[in-house]
């Protein structure tokens, strides 16, 4: 995944849905494997606009239909 990719959140405990990757940090503390900063398109009430996520929690949305 790269900056600008549209992603879907797959983490069961996170209510955010679609988002765009806006920053990538590899293996830097204190993110503990959450290397992708995502700006959520329409975060639910009470959820942040941005969050750091693990690639295991993100599914890249295909550019082709």
PDBQT receptor file of N, H, CA, C and O in Angstrom, charges set to zero:
ATOM      1  N   UNK A   1       0.838  -1.177   0.000  1.00  0.00    +0.000 N 
ATOM      2  CA  UNK A   1       0.000   0.000   0.000  1.00  0.00    +0.000 C 
ATOM      3  C   UNK A   1       0.881   1.237   0.000  1.00  0.00    +0.000 C 
ATOM      4  O   UNK A   1       2.028   1.207   0.446  1.00  0.00    +0.000 OA
ATOM      5  N   UNK A   2       0.318   2.329  -0.512  1.00  0.00    +0.000 N 
ATOM      6  H   UNK A   2      -0.614   2.353  -0.875  1.00  0.00    +0.000 HD
ATOM      7  CA  UNK A   2       1.082   3.568  -0.606  1.00  0.00    +0.000 C 
ATOM      8  C   UNK A   2       0.183   4.763  -0.279  1.00  0.00    +0.000 C 
ATOM      9  O   UNK A   2      -1.039   4.632  -0.212  1.00  0.00    +0.000 OA
ATOM     10  N   UNK A   3       0.797   5.913  -0.079  1.00  0.00    +0.000 N 
ATOM     11  H   UNK A   3       1.790   6.019  -0.133  1.00  0.00    +0.000 HD
ATOM     12  CA  UNK A   3       0.044   7.134   0.192  1.00  0.00    +0.000 C 
ATOM     13  C   UNK A   3      -0.929   7.374  -0.960  1.00  0.00    +0.000 C 
ATOM     14  O   UNK A   3      -0.563   7.263  -2.130  1.00  0.00    +0.000 OA
ATOM     15  N   UNK A   4      -2.164   7.701  -0.616  1.00  0.00    +0.000 N 
ATOM     16  H   UNK A   4      -2.462   7.792   0.334  1.00  0.00    +0.000 HD
ATOM     17  CA  UNK A   4      -3.199   7.953  -1.616  1.00  0.00    +0.000 C 
ATOM     18  C   UNK A   4      -4.108   6.777  -1.890  1.00  0.00    +0.000 C 
ATOM     19  O   UNK A   4      -5.148   6.933  -2.528  1.00  0.00    +0.000 OA
ATOM     20  N   UNK A   5      -3.726   5.582  -1.409  1.00  0.00    +0.000 N 
ATOM     21  H   UNK A   5      -2.880   5.455  -0.891  1.00  0.00    +0.000 HD
ATOM     22  CA  UNK A   5      -4.580   4.409  -1.628  1.00  0.00    +0.000 C 
ATOM     23  C   UNK A   5      -5.861   4.511  -0.811  1.00  0.00    +0.000 C 
ATOM     24  O   UNK A   5      -5.845   4.957   0.337  1.00  0.00    +0.000 OA
ATOM     25  N   UNK A   6      -6.964   4.095  -1.411  1.00  0.00    +0.000 N 
ATOM     26  H   UNK A   6      -6.977   3.733  -2.343  1.00  0.00    +0.000 HD
ATOM     27  CA  UNK A   6      -8.244   3.987  -0.727  1.00  0.00    +0.000 C 
ATOM     28  C   UNK A   6      -8.275   2.630  -0.036  1.00  0.00    +0.000 C 
ATOM     29  O   UNK A   6      -8.021   1.601  -0.662  1.00  0.00    +0.000 OA
ATOM     30  N   UNK A   7      -8.587   2.632   1.260  1.00  0.00    +0.000 N 
ATOM     31  H   UNK A   7      -8.792   3.468   1.769  1.00  0.00    +0.000 HD
ATOM     32  CA  UNK A   7      -8.581   1.393   2.030  1.00  0.00    +0.000 C 
ATOM     33  C   UNK A   7      -9.890   1.235   2.798  1.00  0.00    +0.000 C 
ATOM     34  O   UNK A   7     -10.589   2.206   3.088  1.00  0.00    +0.000 OA
ATOM     35  N   UNK A   8     -10.194  -0.010   3.114  1.00  0.00    +0.000 N 
ATOM     36  H   UNK A   8      -9.626  -0.798   2.879  1.00  0.00    +0.000 HD
ATOM     37  CA  UNK A   8     -11.335  -0.355   3.940  1.00  0.00    +0.000 C 
ATOM     38  C   UNK A   8     -10.796  -0.918   5.249  1.00  0.00    +0.000 C 
ATOM     39  O   UNK A   8      -9.868  -1.727   5.245  1.00  0.00    +0.000 OA
ATOM     40  N   UNK A   9     -11.374  -0.493   6.363  1.00  0.00    +0.000 N 
ATOM     41  H   UNK A   9     -12.128   0.164   6.365  1.00  0.00    +0.000 HD
ATOM     42  CA  UNK A   9     -10.979  -0.996   7.669  1.00  0.00    +0.000 C 
ATOM     43  C   UNK A   9     -11.605  -2.367   7.896  1.00  0.00    +0.000 C 
ATOM     44  O   UNK A   9     -12.808  -2.540   7.697  1.00  0.00    +0.000 OA
ATOM     45  N   UNK A  10     -10.792  -3.349   8.314  1.00  0.00    +0.000 N 
ATOM     46  H   UNK A  10      -9.815  -3.209   8.476  1.00  0.00    +0.000 HD
ATOM     47  CA  UNK A  10     -11.307  -4.694   8.579  1.00  0.00    +0.000 C 
ATOM     48  C   UNK A  10     -11.228  -5.057  10.053  1.00  0.00    +0.000 C 
ATOM     49  O   UNK A  10     -11.594  -6.171  10.427  1.00  0.00    +0.000 OA
ATOM     50  N   UNK A  11     -10.756  -4.141  10.906  1.00  0.00    +0.000 N 
ATOM     51  H   UNK A  11     -10.458  -3.236  10.602  1.00  0.00    +0.000 HD
ATOM     52  CA  UNK A  11     -10.614  -4.425  12.333  1.00  0.00    +0.000 C 
ATOM     53  C   UNK A  11     -12.001  -4.413  12.986  1.00  0.00    +0.000 C 
ATOM     54  O   UNK A  11     -12.728  -3.425  12.886  1.00  0.00    +0.000 OA
ATOM     55  N   UNK A  12     -12.357  -5.497  13.645  1.00  0.00    +0.000 N 
ATOM     56  H   UNK A  12     -11.766  -6.300  13.726  1.00  0.00    +0.000 HD
ATOM     57  CA  UNK A  12     -13.704  -5.658  14.205  1.00  0.00    +0.000 C 
ATOM     58  C   UNK A  12     -14.040  -4.644  15.294  1.00  0.00    +0.000 C 
ATOM     59  O   UNK A  12     -15.214  -4.328  15.488  1.00  0.00    +0.000 OA
ATOM     60  N   UNK A  13     -13.038  -4.123  16.010  1.00  0.00    +0.000 N 
ATOM     61  H   UNK A  13     -12.084  -4.380  15.852  1.00  0.00    +0.000 HD
ATOM     62  CA  UNK A  13     -13.314  -3.202  17.105  1.00  0.00    +0.000 C 
ATOM     63  C   UNK A  13     -13.274  -1.734  16.685  1.00  0.00    +0.000 C 
ATOM     64  O   UNK A  13     -13.567  -0.854  17.494  1.00  0.00    +0.000 OA
ATOM     65  N   UNK A  14     -12.918  -1.460  15.440  1.00  0.00    +0.000 N 
ATOM     66  H   UNK A  14     -12.680  -2.175  14.783  1.00  0.00    +0.000 HD
ATOM     67  CA  UNK A  14     -12.844  -0.083  14.933  1.00  0.00    +0.000 C 
ATOM     68  C   UNK A  14     -14.041   0.154  14.023  1.00  0.00    +0.000 C 
ATOM     69  O   UNK A  14     -14.250  -0.597  13.071  1.00  0.00    +0.000 OA
ATOM     70  N   UNK A  15     -14.819   1.177  14.300  1.00  0.00    +0.000 N 
ATOM     71  H   UNK A  15     -14.650   1.787  15.074  1.00  0.00    +0.000 HD
ATOM     72  CA  UNK A  15     -16.054   1.417  13.539  1.00  0.00    +0.000 C 
ATOM     73  C   UNK A  15     -15.838   2.215  12.261  1.00  0.00    +0.000 C 
ATOM     74  O   UNK A  15     -16.788   2.394  11.499  1.00  0.00    +0.000 OA
ATOM     75  N   UNK A  16     -14.630   2.703  11.993  1.00  0.00    +0.000 N 
ATOM     76  H   UNK A  16     -13.858   2.558  12.612  1.00  0.00    +0.000 HD
ATOM     77  CA  UNK A  16     -14.383   3.470  10.773  1.00  0.00    +0.000 C 
ATOM     78  C   UNK A  16     -14.467   2.556   9.565  1.00  0.00    +0.000 C 
ATOM     79  O   UNK A  16     -14.194   1.361   9.670  1.00  0.00    +0.000 OA
ATOM     80  N   UNK A  17     -14.844   3.109   8.417  1.00  0.00    +0.000 N 
ATOM     81  H   UNK A  17     -15.066   4.080   8.332  1.00  0.00    +0.000 HD
ATOM     82  CA  UNK A  17     -15.012   2.312   7.205  1.00  0.00    +0.000 C 
ATOM     83  C   UNK A  17     -13.943   2.593   6.174  1.00  0.00    +0.000 C 
ATOM     84  O   UNK A  17     -12.852   2.027   6.244  1.00  0.00    +0.000 OA
ATOM     85  N   UNK A  18     -14.237   3.459   5.215  1.00  0.00    +0.000 N 
ATOM     86  H   UNK A  18     -15.123   3.919   5.159  1.00  0.00    +0.000 HD
ATOM     87  CA  UNK A  18     -13.306   3.787   4.144  1.00  0.00    +0.000 C 
ATOM     88  C   UNK A  18     -12.402   4.948   4.532  1.00  0.00    +0.000 C 
ATOM     89  O   UNK A  18     -12.809   5.861   5.251  1.00  0.00    +0.000 OA
ATOM     90  N   UNK A  19     -11.174   4.894   4.045  1.00  0.00    +0.000 N 
ATOM     91  H   UNK A  19     -10.844   4.153   3.461  1.00  0.00    +0.000 HD
ATOM     92  CA  UNK A  19     -10.243   5.974   4.310  1.00  0.00    +0.000 C 
ATOM     93  C   UNK A  19      -9.139   6.022   3.269  1.00  0.00    +0.000 C 
ATOM     94  O   UNK A  19      -9.010   5.129   2.432  1.00  0.00    +0.000 OA
ATOM     95  N   UNK A  20      -8.347   7.083   3.339  1.00  0.00    +0.000 N 
ATOM     96  H   UNK A  20      -8.453   7.809   4.019  1.00  0.00    +0.000 HD
ATOM     97  CA  UNK A  20      -7.202   7.266   2.446  1.00  0.00    +0.000 C 
ATOM     98  C   UNK A  20      -5.923   7.229   3.265  1.00  0.00    +0.000 C 
ATOM     99  O   UNK A  20      -5.843   7.851   4.324  1.00  0.00    +0.000 OA
ATOM    100  N   UNK A  21      -4.926   6.506   2.782  1.00  0.00    +0.000 N 
ATOM    101  H   UNK A  21      -4.991   6.001   1.922  1.00  0.00    +0.000 HD
ATOM    102  CA  UNK A  21      -3.624   6.504   3.440  1.00  0.00    +0.000 C 
ATOM    103  C   UNK A  21      -2.976   7.853   3.180  1.00  0.00    +0.000 C 
ATOM    104  O   UNK A  21      -2.829   8.260   2.028  1.00  0.00    +0.000 OA
ATOM    105  N   UNK A  22      -2.582   8.558   4.257  1.00  0.00    +0.000 N 
ATOM    106  H   UNK A  22      -2.701   8.228   5.194  1.00  0.00    +0.000 HD
ATOM    107  CA  UNK A  22      -2.002   9.888   4.117  1.00  0.00    +0.000 C 
ATOM    108  C   UNK A  22      -0.543   9.938   4.554  1.00  0.00    +0.000 C 
ATOM    109  O   UNK A  22       0.154  10.904   4.240  1.00  0.00    +0.000 OA
ATOM    110  N   UNK A  23      -0.065   8.925   5.267  1.00  0.00    +0.000 N 
ATOM    111  H   UNK A  23      -0.630   8.141   5.522  1.00  0.00    +0.000 HD
ATOM    112  CA  UNK A  23       1.327   8.905   5.718  1.00  0.00    +0.000 C 
ATOM    113  C   UNK A  23       1.719   7.473   6.043  1.00  0.00    +0.000 C 
ATOM    114  O   UNK A  23       0.894   6.681   6.498  1.00  0.00    +0.000 OA
ATOM    115  N   UNK A  24       2.989   7.145   5.806  1.00  0.00    +0.000 N 
ATOM    116  H   UNK A  24       3.659   7.788   5.436  1.00  0.00    +0.000 HD
ATOM    117  CA  UNK A  24       3.506   5.815   6.135  1.00  0.00    +0.000 C 
ATOM    118  C   UNK A  24       4.783   5.993   6.948  1.00  0.00    +0.000 C 
ATOM    119  O   UNK A  24       5.688   6.732   6.561  1.00  0.00    +0.000 OA
ATOM    120  N   UNK A  25       4.836   5.303   8.077  1.00  0.00    +0.000 N 
ATOM    121  H   UNK A  25       4.100   4.703   8.391  1.00  0.00    +0.000 HD
ATOM    122  CA  UNK A  25       6.057   5.260   8.906  1.00  0.00    +0.000 C 
ATOM    123  C   UNK A  25       6.384   3.803   9.135  1.00  0.00    +0.000 C 
ATOM    124  O   UNK A  25       5.544   3.025   9.588  1.00  0.00    +0.000 OA
ATOM    125  N   UNK A  26       7.599   3.445   8.821  1.00  0.00    +0.000 N 
ATOM    126  H   UNK A  26       8.281   4.076   8.453  1.00  0.00    +0.000 HD
ATOM    127  CA  UNK A  26       7.991   2.055   8.962  1.00  0.00    +0.000 C 
ATOM    128  C   UNK A  26       8.815   1.843  10.224  1.00  0.00    +0.000 C 
ATOM    129  O   UNK A  26       9.882   2.431  10.398  1.00  0.00    +0.000 OA
ATOM    130  N   UNK A  27       8.296   0.990  11.099  1.00  0.00    +0.000 N 
ATOM    131  H   UNK A  27       7.429   0.511  10.958  1.00  0.00    +0.000 HD
ATOM    132  CA  UNK A  27       8.997   0.506  12.286  1.00  0.00    +0.000 C 
ATOM    133  C   UNK A  27       9.503   1.613  13.194  1.00  0.00    +0.000 C 
ATOM    134  O   UNK A  27      10.630   1.550  13.685  1.00  0.00    +0.000 OA
ATOM    135  N   UNK A  28       8.681   2.620  13.419  1.00  0.00    +0.000 N 
ATOM    136  H   UNK A  28       7.766   2.671  13.020  1.00  0.00    +0.000 HD
ATOM    137  CA  UNK A  28       9.049   3.703  14.322  1.00  0.00    +0.000 C 
ATOM    138  C   UNK A  28       8.176   3.632  15.569  1.00  0.00    +0.000 C 
ATOM    139  O   UNK A  28       6.982   3.345  15.480  1.00  0.00    +0.000 OA
ATOM    140  N   UNK A  29       8.758   3.886  16.704  1.00  0.00    +0.000 N 
ATOM    141  H   UNK A  29       9.728   4.119  16.776  1.00  0.00    +0.000 HD
ATOM    142  CA  UNK A  29       8.000   3.919  17.961  1.00  0.00    +0.000 C 
ATOM    143  C   UNK A  29       7.207   5.212  18.010  1.00  0.00    +0.000 C 
ATOM    144  O   UNK A  29       7.680   6.180  17.415  1.00  0.00    +0.000 OA
ATOM    145  N   UNK A  30       6.095   5.328  18.630  1.00  0.00    +0.000 N 
ATOM    146  H   UNK A  30       5.712   4.541  19.113  1.00  0.00    +0.000 HD
ATOM    147  CA  UNK A  30       5.400   4.326  19.438  1.00  0.00    +0.000 C 
ATOM    148  C   UNK A  30       4.293   3.604  18.685  1.00  0.00    +0.000 C 
ATOM    149  O   UNK A  30       3.323   3.179  19.312  1.00  0.00    +0.000 OA
ATOM    150  N   UNK A  31       4.389   3.452  17.412  1.00  0.00    +0.000 N 
ATOM    151  H   UNK A  31       5.177   3.797  16.903  1.00  0.00    +0.000 HD
ATOM    152  CA  UNK A  31       3.275   2.937  16.615  1.00  0.00    +0.000 C 
ATOM    153  C   UNK A  31       3.139   1.419  16.647  1.00  0.00    +0.000 C 
ATOM    154  O   UNK A  31       2.071   0.902  16.318  1.00  0.00    +0.000 OA
ATOM    155  N   UNK A  32       4.185   0.685  17.031  1.00  0.00    +0.000 N 
ATOM    156  H   UNK A  32       5.052   1.105  17.299  1.00  0.00    +0.000 HD
ATOM    157  CA  UNK A  32       4.118  -0.763  17.239  1.00  0.00    +0.000 C 
ATOM    158  C   UNK A  32       3.460  -1.508  16.080  1.00  0.00    +0.000 C 
ATOM    159  O   UNK A  32       2.534  -2.291  16.294  1.00  0.00    +0.000 OA
ATOM    160  N   UNK A  33       3.921  -1.275  14.879  1.00  0.00    +0.000 N 
ATOM    161  H   UNK A  33       4.673  -0.639  14.705  1.00  0.00    +0.000 HD
ATOM    162  CA  UNK A  33       3.380  -1.977  13.717  1.00  0.00    +0.000 C 
ATOM    163  C   UNK A  33       2.221  -1.265  13.048  1.00  0.00    +0.000 C 
ATOM    164  O   UNK A  33       1.763  -1.701  11.992  1.00  0.00    +0.000 OA
ATOM    165  N   UNK A  34       1.739  -0.190  13.629  1.00  0.00    +0.000 N 
ATOM    166  H   UNK A  34       2.111   0.164  14.488  1.00  0.00    +0.000 HD
ATOM    167  CA  UNK A  34       0.662   0.593  13.012  1.00  0.00    +0.000 C 
ATOM    168  C   UNK A  34       1.311   1.674  12.163  1.00  0.00    +0.000 C 
ATOM    169  O   UNK A  34       1.400   2.834  12.566  1.00  0.00    +0.000 OA
ATOM    170  N   UNK A  35       1.757   1.277  10.995  1.00  0.00    +0.000 N 
ATOM    171  H   UNK A  35       1.685   0.335  10.668  1.00  0.00    +0.000 HD
ATOM    172  CA  UNK A  35       2.600   2.121  10.150  1.00  0.00    +0.000 C 
ATOM    173  C   UNK A  35       1.832   3.003   9.176  1.00  0.00    +0.000 C 
ATOM    174  O   UNK A  35       2.435   3.850   8.517  1.00  0.00    +0.000 OA
ATOM    175  N   UNK A  36       0.525   2.830   9.067  1.00  0.00    +0.000 N 
ATOM    176  H   UNK A  36       0.034   2.142   9.603  1.00  0.00    +0.000 HD
ATOM    177  CA  UNK A  36      -0.254   3.568   8.077  1.00  0.00    +0.000 C 
ATOM    178  C   UNK A  36      -1.190   4.561   8.759  1.00  0.00    +0.000 C 
ATOM    179  O   UNK A  36      -2.065   4.173   9.534  1.00  0.00    +0.000 OA
ATOM    180  N   UNK A  37      -0.997   5.847   8.461  1.00  0.00    +0.000 N 
ATOM    181  H   UNK A  37      -0.287   6.162   7.832  1.00  0.00    +0.000 HD
ATOM    182  CA  UNK A  37      -1.906   6.866   8.988  1.00  0.00    +0.000 C 
ATOM    183  C   UNK A  37      -3.017   7.041   7.958  1.00  0.00    +0.000 C 
ATOM    184  O   UNK A  37      -2.762   7.328   6.789  1.00  0.00    +0.000 OA
ATOM    185  N   UNK A  38      -4.248   6.862   8.414  1.00  0.00    +0.000 N 
ATOM    186  H   UNK A  38      -4.455   6.628   9.364  1.00  0.00    +0.000 HD
ATOM    187  CA  UNK A  38      -5.410   6.881   7.525  1.00  0.00    +0.000 C 
ATOM    188  C   UNK A  38      -6.319   8.038   7.910  1.00  0.00    +0.000 C 
ATOM    189  O   UNK A  38      -6.597   8.258   9.089  1.00  0.00    +0.000 OA
ATOM    190  N   UNK A  39      -6.779   8.775   6.906  1.00  0.00    +0.000 N 
ATOM    191  H   UNK A  39      -6.554   8.596   5.948  1.00  0.00    +0.000 HD
ATOM    192  CA  UNK A  39      -7.813   9.794   7.115  1.00  0.00    +0.000 C 
ATOM    193  C   UNK A  39      -9.117   9.163   6.670  1.00  0.00    +0.000 C 
ATOM    194  O   UNK A  39      -9.291   8.820   5.501  1.00  0.00    +0.000 OA
ATOM    195  N   UNK A  40     -10.031   9.013   7.617  1.00  0.00    +0.000 N 
ATOM    196  H   UNK A  40      -9.889   9.291   8.567  1.00  0.00    +0.000 HD
ATOM    197  CA  UNK A  40     -11.304   8.350   7.348  1.00  0.00    +0.000 C 
ATOM    198  C   UNK A  40     -12.235   9.270   6.585  1.00  0.00    +0.000 C 
ATOM    199  O   UNK A  40     -12.333  10.459   6.891  1.00  0.00    +0.000 OA
ATOM    200  N   UNK A  41     -12.920   8.723   5.590  1.00  0.00    +0.000 N 
ATOM    201  H   UNK A  41     -12.840   7.758   5.341  1.00  0.00    +0.000 HD
ATOM    202  CA  UNK A  41     -13.802   9.493   4.723  1.00  0.00    +0.000 C 
ATOM    203  C   UNK A  41     -14.999  10.029   5.514  1.00  0.00    +0.000 C 
ATOM    204  O   UNK A  41     -15.344  11.204   5.391  1.00  0.00    +0.000 OA
ATOM    205  N   UNK A  42     -15.616   9.199   6.300  1.00  0.00    +0.000 N 
ATOM    206  H   UNK A  42     -15.335   8.245   6.400  1.00  0.00    +0.000 HD
ATOM    207  CA  UNK A  42     -16.787   9.604   7.076  1.00  0.00    +0.000 C 
ATOM    208  C   UNK A  42     -16.778   8.866   8.419  1.00  0.00    +0.000 C 
ATOM    209  O   UNK A  42     -17.526   7.908   8.616  1.00  0.00    +0.000 OA
ATOM    210  N   UNK A  43     -15.922   9.324   9.340  1.00  0.00    +0.000 N 
ATOM    211  H   UNK A  43     -15.314  10.102   9.181  1.00  0.00    +0.000 HD
ATOM    212  CA  UNK A  43     -15.816   8.592  10.613  1.00  0.00    +0.000 C 
ATOM    213  C   UNK A  43     -17.120   8.683  11.416  1.00  0.00    +0.000 C 
ATOM    214  O   UNK A  43     -17.787   9.717  11.400  1.00  0.00    +0.000 OA
ATOM    215  N   UNK A  44     -17.480   7.604  12.114  1.00  0.00    +0.000 N 
ATOM    216  H   UNK A  44     -16.938   6.764  12.126  1.00  0.00    +0.000 HD
ATOM    217  CA  UNK A  44     -18.677   7.628  12.950  1.00  0.00    +0.000 C 
ATOM    218  C   UNK A  44     -18.524   8.638  14.084  1.00  0.00    +0.000 C 
ATOM    219  O   UNK A  44     -17.399   8.989  14.441  1.00  0.00    +0.000 OA
ATOM    220  N   UNK A  45     -19.622   9.111  14.655  1.00  0.00    +0.000 N 
ATOM    221  H   UNK A  45     -20.536   8.826  14.366  1.00  0.00    +0.000 HD
ATOM    222  CA  UNK A  45     -19.546  10.036  15.786  1.00  0.00    +0.000 C 
ATOM    223  C   UNK A  45     -18.681   9.458  16.906  1.00  0.00    +0.000 C 
ATOM    224  O   UNK A  45     -18.813   8.292  17.277  1.00  0.00    +0.000 OA
ATOM    225  N   UNK A  46     -17.802  10.296  17.430  1.00  0.00    +0.000 N 
ATOM    226  H   UNK A  46     -17.694  11.244  17.128  1.00  0.00    +0.000 HD
ATOM    227  CA  UNK A  46     -16.926   9.879  18.514  1.00  0.00    +0.000 C 
ATOM    228  C   UNK A  46     -15.623   9.247  18.066  1.00  0.00    +0.000 C 
ATOM    229  O   UNK A  46     -14.751   8.990  18.895  1.00  0.00    +0.000 OA
ATOM    230  N   UNK A  47     -15.468   8.988  16.774  1.00  0.00    +0.000 N 
ATOM    231  H   UNK A  47     -16.177   9.197  16.100  1.00  0.00    +0.000 HD
ATOM    232  CA  UNK A  47     -14.232   8.401  16.247  1.00  0.00    +0.000 C 
ATOM    233  C   UNK A  47     -13.360   9.495  15.655  1.00  0.00    +0.000 C 
ATOM    234  O   UNK A  47     -13.880  10.479  15.129  1.00  0.00    +0.000 OA
ATOM    235  N   UNK A  48     -12.036   9.341  15.731  1.00  0.00    +0.000 N 
ATOM    236  H   UNK A  48     -11.613   8.542  16.158  1.00  0.00    +0.000 HD
ATOM    237  CA  UNK A  48     -11.149  10.375  15.186  1.00  0.00    +0.000 C 
ATOM    238  C   UNK A  48     -11.173  10.408  13.659  1.00  0.00    +0.000 C 
ATOM    239  O   UNK A  48     -11.520   9.429  12.999  1.00  0.00    +0.000 OA
ATOM    240  N   UNK A  49     -10.791  11.575  13.117  1.00  0.00    +0.000 N 
ATOM    241  H   UNK A  49     -10.509  12.370  13.652  1.00  0.00    +0.000 HD
ATOM    242  CA  UNK A  49     -10.700  11.735  11.667  1.00  0.00    +0.000 C 
ATOM    243  C   UNK A  49      -9.514  10.961  11.094  1.00  0.00    +0.000 C 
ATOM    244  O   UNK A  49      -9.566  10.465   9.968  1.00  0.00    +0.000 OA
ATOM    245  N   UNK A  50      -8.437  10.865  11.892  1.00  0.00    +0.000 N 
ATOM    246  H   UNK A  50      -8.395  11.267  12.807  1.00  0.00    +0.000 HD
ATOM    247  CA  UNK A  50      -7.214  10.178  11.492  1.00  0.00    +0.000 C 
ATOM    248  C   UNK A  50      -6.895   9.101  12.521  1.00  0.00    +0.000 C 
ATOM    249  O   UNK A  50      -7.236   9.240  13.696  1.00  0.00    +0.000 OA
ATOM    250  N   UNK A  51      -6.238   8.025  12.082  1.00  0.00    +0.000 N 
ATOM    251  H   UNK A  51      -5.961   7.911  11.128  1.00  0.00    +0.000 HD
ATOM    252  CA  UNK A  51      -5.718   7.037  13.022  1.00  0.00    +0.000 C 
ATOM    253  C   UNK A  51      -4.576   6.269  12.375  1.00  0.00    +0.000 C 
ATOM    254  O   UNK A  51      -4.477   6.180  11.152  1.00  0.00    +0.000 OA
ATOM    255  N   UNK A  52      -3.712   5.712  13.230  1.00  0.00    +0.000 N 
ATOM    256  H   UNK A  52      -3.793   5.784  14.224  1.00  0.00    +0.000 HD
ATOM    257  CA  UNK A  52      -2.613   4.862  12.773  1.00  0.00    +0.000 C 
ATOM    258  C   UNK A  52      -3.116   3.432  12.764  1.00  0.00    +0.000 C 
ATOM    259  O   UNK A  52      -3.768   2.996  13.713  1.00  0.00    +0.000 OA
ATOM    260  N   UNK A  53      -2.819   2.697  11.698  1.00  0.00    +0.000 N 
ATOM    261  H   UNK A  53      -2.290   3.052  10.927  1.00  0.00    +0.000 HD
ATOM    262  CA  UNK A  53      -3.347   1.346  11.535  1.00  0.00    +0.000 C 
ATOM    263  C   UNK A  53      -2.289   0.372  11.048  1.00  0.00    +0.000 C 
ATOM    264  O   UNK A  53      -1.331   0.744  10.370  1.00  0.00    +0.000 OA
ATOM    265  N   UNK A  54      -2.491  -0.873  11.412  1.00  0.00    +0.000 N 
ATOM    266  H   UNK A  54      -3.269  -1.175  11.963  1.00  0.00    +0.000 HD
ATOM    267  CA  UNK A  54      -1.647  -1.970  10.951  1.00  0.00    +0.000 C 
ATOM    268  C   UNK A  54      -2.108  -2.397   9.558  1.00  0.00    +0.000 C 
ATOM    269  O   UNK A  54      -3.296  -2.310   9.246  1.00  0.00    +0.000 OA
ATOM    270  N   UNK A  55      -1.181  -2.855   8.724  1.00  0.00    +0.000 N 
ATOM    271  H   UNK A  55      -0.216  -2.925   8.978  1.00  0.00    +0.000 HD
ATOM    272  CA  UNK A  55      -1.606  -3.355   7.411  1.00  0.00    +0.000 C 
ATOM    273  C   UNK A  55      -2.542  -4.555   7.533  1.00  0.00    +0.000 C 
ATOM    274  O   UNK A  55      -3.308  -4.832   6.610  1.00  0.00    +0.000 OA
ATOM    275  N   UNK A  56      -2.494  -5.273   8.664  1.00  0.00    +0.000 N 
ATOM    276  H   UNK A  56      -1.872  -5.047   9.414  1.00  0.00    +0.000 HD
ATOM    277  CA  UNK A  56      -3.388  -6.412   8.884  1.00  0.00    +0.000 C 
ATOM    278  C   UNK A  56      -4.837  -5.965   9.028  1.00  0.00    +0.000 C 
ATOM    279  O   UNK A  56      -5.749  -6.773   8.851  1.00  0.00    +0.000 OA
ATOM    280  N   UNK A  57      -5.067  -4.690   9.346  1.00  0.00    +0.000 N 
ATOM    281  H   UNK A  57      -4.326  -4.034   9.490  1.00  0.00    +0.000 HD
ATOM    282  CA  UNK A  57      -6.421  -4.172   9.566  1.00  0.00    +0.000 C 
ATOM    283  C   UNK A  57      -6.968  -3.451   8.339  1.00  0.00    +0.000 C 
ATOM    284  O   UNK A  57      -8.114  -3.000   8.346  1.00  0.00    +0.000 OA
ATOM    285  N   UNK A  58      -6.159  -3.339   7.286  1.00  0.00    +0.000 N 
ATOM    286  H   UNK A  58      -5.229  -3.706   7.281  1.00  0.00    +0.000 HD
ATOM    287  CA  UNK A  58      -6.562  -2.556   6.125  1.00  0.00    +0.000 C 
ATOM    288  C   UNK A  58      -6.649  -3.421   4.882  1.00  0.00    +0.000 C 
ATOM    289  O   UNK A  58      -5.818  -4.302   4.661  1.00  0.00    +0.000 OA
ATOM    290  N   UNK A  59      -7.656  -3.162   4.084  1.00  0.00    +0.000 N 
ATOM    291  H   UNK A  59      -8.331  -2.447   4.263  1.00  0.00    +0.000 HD
ATOM    292  CA  UNK A  59      -7.834  -3.856   2.809  1.00  0.00    +0.000 C 
ATOM    293  C   UNK A  59      -7.837  -2.787   1.724  1.00  0.00    +0.000 C 
ATOM    294  O   UNK A  59      -8.692  -1.902   1.720  1.00  0.00    +0.000 OA
ATOM    295  N   UNK A  60      -6.874  -2.870   0.798  1.00  0.00    +0.000 N 
ATOM    296  H   UNK A  60      -6.179  -3.589   0.801  1.00  0.00    +0.000 HD
ATOM    297  CA  UNK A  60      -6.814  -1.906  -0.289  1.00  0.00    +0.000 C 
ATOM    298  C   UNK A  60      -7.998  -2.133  -1.234  1.00  0.00    +0.000 C 
ATOM    299  O   UNK A  60      -8.286  -3.259  -1.638  1.00  0.00    +0.000 OA
ATOM    300  N   UNK A  61      -8.673  -1.031  -1.574  1.00  0.00    +0.000 N 
ATOM    301  H   UNK A  61      -8.438  -0.116  -1.246  1.00  0.00    +0.000 HD
ATOM    302  CA  UNK A  61      -9.787  -1.103  -2.514  1.00  0.00    +0.000 C 
ATOM    303  C   UNK A  61      -9.207  -1.088  -3.924  1.00  0.00    +0.000 C 
ATOM    304  O   UNK A  61      -8.397  -0.223  -4.256  1.00  0.00    +0.000 OA
ATOM    305  N   UNK A  62      -9.614  -2.023  -4.735  1.00  0.00    +0.000 N 
ATOM    306  H   UNK A  62     -10.272  -2.726  -4.465  1.00  0.00    +0.000 HD
ATOM    307  CA  UNK A  62      -9.094  -2.176  -6.093  1.00  0.00    +0.000 C 
ATOM    308  C   UNK A  62      -9.423  -0.954  -6.943  1.00  0.00    +0.000 C 
ATOM    309  O   UNK A  62     -10.485  -0.349  -6.799  1.00  0.00    +0.000 OA
ATOM    310  N   UNK A  63      -8.497  -0.603  -7.829  1.00  0.00    +0.000 N 
ATOM    311  H   UNK A  63      -7.634  -1.095  -7.946  1.00  0.00    +0.000 HD
ATOM    312  CA  UNK A  63      -8.698   0.522  -8.748  1.00  0.00    +0.000 C 
ATOM    313  C   UNK A  63      -9.530   0.119  -9.948  1.00  0.00    +0.000 C 
ATOM    314  O   UNK A  63     -10.006   0.983 -10.684  1.00  0.00    +0.000 OA
ATOM    315  N   UNK A  64      -9.713  -1.166 -10.159  1.00  0.00    +0.000 N 
ATOM    316  H   UNK A  64      -9.326  -1.867  -9.561  1.00  0.00    +0.000 HD
ATOM    317  CA  UNK A  64     -10.503  -1.624 -11.296  1.00  0.00    +0.000 C 
ATOM    318  C   UNK A  64     -11.836  -2.173 -10.803  1.00  0.00    +0.000 C 
ATOM    319  O   UNK A  64     -11.948  -2.652  -9.675  1.00  0.00    +0.000 OA
ATOM    320  N   UNK A  65     -12.816  -2.095 -11.645  1.00  0.00    +0.000 N 
ATOM    321  H   UNK A  65     -12.725  -1.706 -12.562  1.00  0.00    +0.000 HD
ATOM    322  CA  UNK A  65     -14.151  -2.582 -11.261  1.00  0.00    +0.000 C 
ATOM    323  C   UNK A  65     -14.455  -3.855 -11.998  1.00  0.00    +0.000 C 
ATOM    324  O   UNK A  65     -15.528  -4.431 -11.819  1.00  0.00    +0.000 OA
TER     325      UNK A  65
